[in-house]
């Protein structure tokens, strides 16, 4: 049913639709690269204003633009709330000794020569079993950052391995929200969808695993000595009480996620348990626990490296990330409401002449929507809706479309710093850009599995491999549905 409260205004021309996007990208470029200042907030806010002006020229009223922005923000509120709760969880899990315990055990069990490969595999297994890349990054991933730091592995290498593994599980787990959203948008079967992603997912993961295996040994070989690792372990043992109680918050959160409890109550339960364990085993007061959840954990161990690793977390640590997400999502919502994105995708579709171009465009459109709108759900839903009829008309299975938008949507979202996925990764793992130092953003090219999978998908499209034709019955049903619509 159409919403008659919103005026039916024609799709803008391509030049008009591109105007707010081109100007916003230019502003971002000046801010980030010319001024060496990675604070995209205000350029995105100005981009929202430019989009509003474009909408006004088309005939939209302010309340229409506002409604578009708030619609996307409303949809993304669970993600924003999850990010805030993860900040609380990091603070309390550090105070409780949960994260220090995991770091200590990791230093005991994981050999530096294959640390990166182990990190990727560990995150992949956890994410696959619980269906949540965010929970995996915010819990297991955080501990792996500490272990990698002790081994002398640069944080961006560890973050790349964590992201590769965590978002692989998110992509192929039947418990994942995006893995369920994609077949819903394309009207395909979820298990068929998961199986059809294997031809691109498996090679990407194997290539990434081989790289991490080789680099993990090389980085550890030139990293700090065993004396440094021993120093960190002794610092952890001297600063925290360690035992089975420290693992309780992690076990409970993973268990709740496995039994499909929603992320917000599951993670908040982890916050409460973390605070309780800190009070009962680490000697923290109730006020301390509340402070750790809000302002982050603080400790002086006498070891500078350990202090820099442990002093983090809290709601306040997520302020920069949350505000960035809100600006980006509002901008993306305005672009969708004014039909600028629709105009661009429509123009692309008119110029498609075959399956090669169709499949490649679907992947690239999902990637571009991730970059422009900052919302992973929009990067799946918009191309899914727009390209679906084209696959039916060409006689190709919609499973091709489902794979394309999952690769360009789910896997690329953590690689865009102002996207919900990228902002979460940076906030949860403590990745920062300061004084023009962009080195920690190197996790983006080092998250090999995330960008190799769409590249392999484009290669298959050009070669005609794994390009399933539609079943005759499915094609007939699609045609009937189109006629009825």
N, C-alpha and C positions, 0 to 999 in steps of 0.2 A: 504494500500500500504506500502510495506517495505521501510525502509530508507537504500538504497544501499551504502550510504557513511559510514555506520558503519559496520565493519566486522562481519560476522556471526561466532561467536566463541562458541564452545560447553559449556553447563552449567558446572561449576566447580564441582569437587567431594565434598561430604559433609564435610570432614575434612578441605579442603581448604576454602570452603564457610564459615565455622564456625570460622576460624582462626581470621579474623579481628573483629568479634563480641565478641568472648571470650576475646581477648586481650584488646579490648576497655572497656568492662565491668570490667575487672580486674583493669585497670588504673583508671576508675571512682571510683571503690571501695576503692582503695588506697587513692585517692585524698579526697574523701568525708568522709570515715569512719576512715581511719588510721590517716590522717592529720587534720581531723575535718575542712575541707575547702570546702565549697560548691561553687566551681567555676569549673563547668564541661567543660568549654570552651576548654582548652588545651588538656585534654584527648580526647575529641571529634575530635579536629584537628589532633591529632596523629592517632586516629582511621581512619580518612580520609586518612592519609598518608599510613597506613598499608593496607587499602583497595586498594589504588592505586598500591602498590607493588604487591598485590595479582592479580590485574588486569593485570599488566605488565607480570607476570609469565604466565598468561593465553594467552597472545598475544595482549592485548589491548594497544593502544597508549595513551600518555598523553591526547591528545585532546579528546579521547573517554571518559576518566574518567572525564575530565573537563566538557564535554558536559552533562554528566549525572548529575553532581552536579549543573550546571547552569540551567538545565531543571527544576529541583525541586525548585531551588531558584526563578526561573522566575514564576512558578506557585504560589509560596508562597508570591510573592512580594505584592499583595493586603493585605495579612494578616500582613506583616511587616509594610506596610504603615498605616494600620488601627491602629496598636499598637502605632506608633509614633503620630498619630493624637489624639488618646485617651490620651496620655501624655499631649498634648497641651490642650485638652478639660478639663482635671482635673485641670490644672493650671488656666485656665480662668473661669471655673465654681466655683472654690473656691473664686477667686477674685470678681466675679459678685455677690456672695451671694447665688447662686443657690444651691450648696451643703449645705452650712450652713442653708439655709431656709428649705431644706428637712430634715436635722437633727433636727432642732427646731420643725417642725411639727410632725416628727416621735416620738419625746419625749413626745409630747402632746397627740398623738392619740394612740400609741401602748403601751399596758400594758407589763411591764417587764416579767410577768409570762408566757406569750406566745409569746415572741419576736422572738425566733428562728423559731417557726412554721409559724409565720406571715411573716418572712423574706423569707422563702422558698416559701410560697404560692404567695407572691407578685412578686418574681422573676419569678416564673413559669408562672403566668398570663401575665406578660409583655413580656417574651420571646416567649410564645405561640402566642401572638397577633402580634408580629413584626418579629418573626422567626430568631432572632439573639441573641445568648447567650452572645457574646462579647459586644454588645451594652448594654444589660441588666446589665452585670457585671460592665462595665465602668461607668454607670450612676446611676441606682437605687442601685446596689450593693455597690458602693462607699459610698453613703449616709447611707446605712444600717450598714456599718463598723463603721461610726461615732456614730450612734444611739446605737449600741451594746457596743461600748466603754463607752458611758455615762451610760449605764445600768450596767456596770461591767462585761459584757460577754466577755470572752477572744476572741481575734480577730480570732483565728483558728476555734472556734465554729461558729462564724458569717460567716466566709468565707465558711465553709463547707455547711451551709444552703443556702447561696447565690449560690454556684456552683451547688448544687443539684437541686434547682429550675430553674436556668437559663439554664442548659444543658438539663433538662427534656423538656423545651419548644422547645429548638433547635432540639431535637430528634423527636418530634411528630408534629411540625408545618409544614404545607405544604409550608410555605414561606421560610423555612430553606434551605441553600445550601446543607448541608450534607443529609438532608432528600430527596432532589431531586436527589443528586448524587447517592445514594444507589440504588433506583429502576432503574436508568439509567444504572448502571453497571450490575445489575442482570436481566435487561429487565423484570421488573414487573411494576404493576400499583401503583402509589404513594399512592392513597387512600387505596388500599388493603394492601400496606406495612404499613401504619400508623395503620390501624385496627389490623393487625397481631402482632404489637408490644405491644398492650394493655395487653395481658396476663402476660408479664414480667414487663411492665412499671408501671401499676396500683399497683400491690403488693409492688414493690420497693418504690414507692412514699408514699404509706400508711404507710409502716413500718418506713420510714424516718420521715414522719410527726409525727408519734406517739413518736419517740425518741426525736425529737426536741421539741415537746410539753412538755414532761416530763423534759428534761434537761433545757429547757428555763426557767421554773419556778425555778428549783433548783439553776441554776447559778445566776439568778437575786436575789434570796433570800439571797445568801451569798455575793452578790456584794456590790457596793457602796450604800450609803443611798440616800434618796430623796434630801438631802442637796447637794450632789455631782451633781445630775441631775439639780437642780435649779441653781447651780453655773455655769454649762456649758451653760444653756439656757440664763442666764443673760450675760455671756461672749459673746455669739453669738449676742444677741440683742444690746449690747454696741458696738460691733465691725463692724456690718454690718447694712446697711439699708435693711429692709425686707418688701416685698410687692408682688403684683401680677407680677411685672416685673421680679422678680427673678425666677419665674417658666417658663417664656417664652422659654428659651433655651431648657429645658427638654421637654416641650409640643411640640415644633417644631420638635425636633429630633425624638421623638416617632411617631409623625404624619408622618414624611417623611418615616420612616422605615415601618410604617403600609401601606403606599401607594407604597411600594416596590422600593423606591429610594435606589440606591446602598449605602452600608455603608460608603464609603470614602466621597462622597459629602454630605451625611446626617450628618455625624459626624463633618466634617469641617464647615458646616453651623452652627452647635452647637458651635464650637470654635469661629467663628466670632460673633455670637450673645452674647456669654459669654463675649467676650472682649468689645463689644458695651455696654452691660448692666453694666459692671464694670466701664466704662468711664462715663456713663450717671447717674448712681445711687450711685456709691461708691466713686466717686471723683478721680478715677484713670486717669492718663494721657495716651496718646497713647503709649508712650515709656514704661510705666508700663505694659500695656496690652501685648505688644510684649515681654517684659521680662518675664511676668508670663507664657506665652505660651512656651517660650524657656527654661527658667531656673526653673520654678515652682513658686508657690505663697509663699510669706513670710509675716508673721505678728507676732507681739508680743502682746498677749492679757493679759498677766499677769498671765495666768493659764497654767501651764506646760502641763497638759493633753490636753488641747485645742490646744495649739501651736503645739504639736507633731502630732495632727490629721490634722491640717490645712496646715502646712508647707510641701507641697509636690507637685508633678505634674511636668509638663514641658517635653520637648523633651529629655533633659539630663537625666531625671529619667528613661527613657526607654533604655538607651544605653546598660546597662548590659544585659537586656532581649533580645534586638534585636540582639546583637552579639551572644548570646547563641543560638538563633533560627537559625542564619545563619550557625554556625558551625554544629549544629545538622542536618539541612536540607541538607547541602552539603555532610555530611557523609552518610545520608540516600540515597541521589541521587547516590552516588558512589556505594553503596551496590546494588542498583537496576540495575545500568548500567552494572556492572560486573556479574550480574545474581546470586549473592550470595543468595539473598532472594528467588529467584526462585528455586534454588537448594534445599534449606531447605524445602520450602513448597512442592516441588515435592517429596521429600523423605517421608514427612509425608503422603501425599496422597497415595503413593504406599502401605503403611502399614495399611490403613484404611480397615476395614472389615464390617462395618455396619453404620447405620444412627447415632447411639449414638456417635461413634468416629468421624464421619464426622462433625456433628453439633458442638461438643465440640472443635474439631480442628479448625473449622472456627472462633469460638469466640476467642480461645487462639491465633490463628495466627494474628488476628486483634490487639489484645492486645500487642503481641510481636512486631508487626510492628510499633505500636505507640511508644513503648519503644525504639526500635532500631533506627528507621528512624527519629523520631521526627515530623512526618507529619501526620495529621489526614486524609488528602485526600488519601495519599498512603496507609494508614491502611484500607481504605475502598476499593479502586480501585484494589490493588494487590490481596488480598484474594478473592474479588468478581470475578475477571478474572480467577484466578487459580482454584477455587472450583466449578465454575458454571457447567462444564461438569460432575463432579462427582454426583451432585444432579440429573441431568437429567438421568444419567445411573442407579442410584438407584431408580428412579421413585418418587422422593420427590419434592414438590413444591419449586421453587426458593425463595418463600417468607420466607422459613426457613433460607436460606442463607442471605437474606436481613436483617432479624432481627438480625442474628448473627453478621454480620459485622457492623451494626449500633451500637449494644451494645458494642462490643469490640473496635470500632473506635470512634464514637462521644462521648460516655459517659466516656471512659477511657482517652481521650486526655487531659482533665484538671487535671488529677491526675499524670501526668508525667511532672516534672518541666522543662525539656528541650524540651518537645513537644510544638508546637505552642500554643495549648490550655492552658497548664500548665504555660508556660512562660507569656502568656497574663494575666492569673488570678493573678499571683504573682506581675506582674508589675502594673496592674490596681488597685489592692486592697492594694498595699504597703506591701506585705508580703516579709520579708527579712530573710536571714540566716547570722548571724554575730558571729564571735568569737566562732565557734563551737556550737552555740545555734540553734538547729533545731526545736524548739517548734512550730514555725509558719507553718512548713510543716505538722503539725498535721491536717490541713484542709483536707489532702488527705484521711486518714481513716474516717474522720468525714463527708465527702461528701457521705453519706450513699446511696442515690439513684443512684449514678454513678457506684458504684461497686456491689450493690445488684442486679441490673438488669441483668448483665451478669452471676452472680452466679445463679440466678433463671433460666436463660436460659439454663445453663449447667445442672441444676437439672431436668428441663423438658426433656432435651435430653436423660438423663439417664433413666427417667421413661417412656419415649415415649409419653409424654403429649404435646398437641399443636404441633404436628409434621405432618403437612398436606401433604398428598400425591399429586402428580401432577395430574392435569386433563388429561384424555386420549388425548384430542386434543392438549394440550400444550406439552405433551411428544412427540407426533408425529411431531409437528412443530419443536421441539428442535432437534429431530433426523434428520429431513430433512436439517435443518440449519447446523448441524454438518457435514453431508455428503457433502453439497455444499462447506463448508469451506475446 
